[in-house]
């Protein structure tokens, strides 16, 4: 899909990766960029059209789809990380991650799929994570929600093929955003991640692995789990 001349909508565009998406879409010649957020006031990029959109609120999603009937490229970026585990974590926080990262993204796809169909098919990019394939103590609620989102990304790709909508999943390891603040790990530059994602859309890729860690983790799915989690093997 060519980004130049497209009409894009980015969820969670007020900061982090979402803001980079909105900015780079404009730089690549998108005809219009809807920059959306739950609280749109902080969206300060010149040239974007700002919309309020809370992906966990079906009424808000429906209103955004009605306000943006010309969208041909949907960037599902909005998400949340609460840093909770599954067994001992706060169940309400775990539900929040699933409601946002899975059901919220699904709400948005369901609302905009007819819009994309009416505009020739277009494309959807779902911002996923290398945590789709990795368990990490302190972040397993997030990983479970992103694994669910990965599965649903593969599912809607099949379901929307008939209307000529391309569906791309973006996976990345730790990236320098507010969501990763406080984690003492090497982090990707979000501008580089977004550049790889948009290059992938233009190249017609169904999956973009934005860094070496994502490539390694995807490949490890075919191995025994003990390769990634040797400390969980009884007697080791």
N, C-alpha and C positions, 0 to 999 in steps of 0.2 A: 504494500500500500504506500502511495506517495503522501508524505505529510504536507508538502507544499500545497496549499489550496484546500486542505481538509478543515473540518470544523471539529475541534476536540473539546472534550469535557474531562477535567481532572478532579477527582475527589481528594479531599485533604490537601488542598493546594496552598494553604496559608503558611506552611513552613516545611523544612526538611526536603525530602525527596519530591514531594508534591509540588513545592515551589519551583524546584529545578525543572520538573516536567513542564510546567506552564511556561517558564522562561525559555527553555530550549525549543519548545513547540513554536513559539513566536519567532525565535531566531531561524528556524527552519522553514518559515513561510506559511505556517498555518493561517488560514483566512480568518479564523476566529478561535479564541480559546476561552471557554468557560472555566473560571477558577472557582471551585466551590469549597465550602467549609461549614462546619456547624455554626461557627461565629465568623461571618465573612469580613467583619470590619478590619482585621489585621492583614487581609490580602492587599498588598500595596504595589503589585506589579503593574506598571503602565502598559496599557494595550489589551489587558484582559477584561472580560465581562464577568463580574462577580455575582455569584448566586449562593444563597443559603442552601445547604444540603446536609442533613443529618442522615447518614445511611442506615441508622438503626430505627428510623421513623418512617414507616411505609408512606404516610401522607406527605412527608417532606420529599421523599424520593419521587413520588408521583407528580408533585408540584414542579420539581426540577425538570422532569421529562417533558412536562407540558410547556415549560418556559424555554426549553432548548430543543425544538423540534427539528433542527438542522444538523444535529450531531452525526458525524460519520466515524469518529474515533473516540472510544471511551477508555479512559485510564482509571482503573480502580486501584487507587493508592491508599485511601483512608484506612487506618487500622489502629490498634491499641495493643500495648504490652503491659501487663500488670505485675510481672515477675512473681508469679505464683506457681507452686507445684500442684500436682493433681491429687495426691493422697491427703496431704495436710493443708493445702491452700484453702483460702476463703472461696467457698463455692459460688458466691455471688460474683466474685472477680473472675472466676473461671467461666461462668456463664456470660459475663460481659465480653470476654475475648471471643467466645464463639458467636455471640450475637453480633459483634462488630465485624470480625475478620472473616467469618463464614456467612452468616445470614444477612448481614448488612451488604456485603458484596453481592450476594445472590439477589437481594431486593433490587439493587441497582441494575444488575443484568436483566432481570425480568422486566423492569420498567423501560429500559432503553433498547432492548432487542427489537421491538416493533419500530422504533425510531430509526435504528440502523438499517433495518430491512427496507423501510420506505426511502432511505437515502442511498440505496444500492448495495447494502451489505456492510461495507466498512470493516472496522476491526475493533477488538477489545483487547486490552492489556491488563492482566491481573498481576499486581505486585505481590509476589509470594515471598519465600524465604528459604535459605538453605536449612532452616530449622524444620522445614517440612520433612526432612530426612534424618534429623539428629535430635536425640534426647539430651537435655542439659539440665542438671540440677539447678532449680531456681527459675526455670523458664519453660517448664513442660506444658503448662496451660497454653502458652503462646504457640509452642511447637505443634500441639494437637490441633489447634484452630487453623494453623497454616497447612498442616497435612490434609485437613478436611477441605480447605480451599484449593489445594493442588488437585485433589480428586475431582472436585466440582469443576475446576477449570478444564480438565480432560473431558468431563462429561458434556459441558456446554459446547465444547469444540465440535463434538459429534452432532449435538442437537441443532446447532446453528449453521452447520455446513450447507444445509439446503437453502438457506437465505443468503449464502455467499459472505457470511461474516467470519473473518479470520480471528481466531482466539489464540493469544500468546501468553505464556506464563513467564514471569521474570523471577529468577531466583538469585539471591545474593547472600553472602555471609555478612559479618558485622560491618555496619556502615555508619559513618559519622553523622548521626542525627540525634535529636533530643531523646528519641526512644532508647538510644544506646548510651546516653550520658551515665557516667559512673562505672561502666564496664571497662576494666583495664585490659583491653585487647587491641590488637592491630585492626584498624578500621579502613574500609574503602572510602574513597572520595565520592559523595553522592552524585556529583556532576558526572563522574566517569560511569557510574551505574546507569544513570539516565541516558547518557550518550549511547551506551551499549544497547539499552532497551529500544531506543528509537531507531538505531541502526538495524536492529533485529526486525522491527516492524516493517521497515522499508525493504528489507531483504526477504520478507515473507516467512520468517522463522516462527515456528510454533512454540519454541521454548528458548529462552535466553539465559545462559549461565554466566553471570556477570564477573566472576572471579575464579581463581584456581581452586579455592576451597569448595565452591559449589560444584565444580567439575568433579573433584575428588569424592565428595559425598554422594553425588548422583551415581558415580561408578561403583561405590561401595555397597549400593543396595543389592547387588547380585552376590555379595559375600555373606558368610555367616555373621550374625550379629556380634559374635565374640571379637571380630576384627575391630569394631568401633568401641565395644564396651567390655574389654578383657577383665576389668575389675568386678564385673557382675557374674562371672563364671564361678560356680560353686567350687570351693577348694583352692582358688587362685588368690 
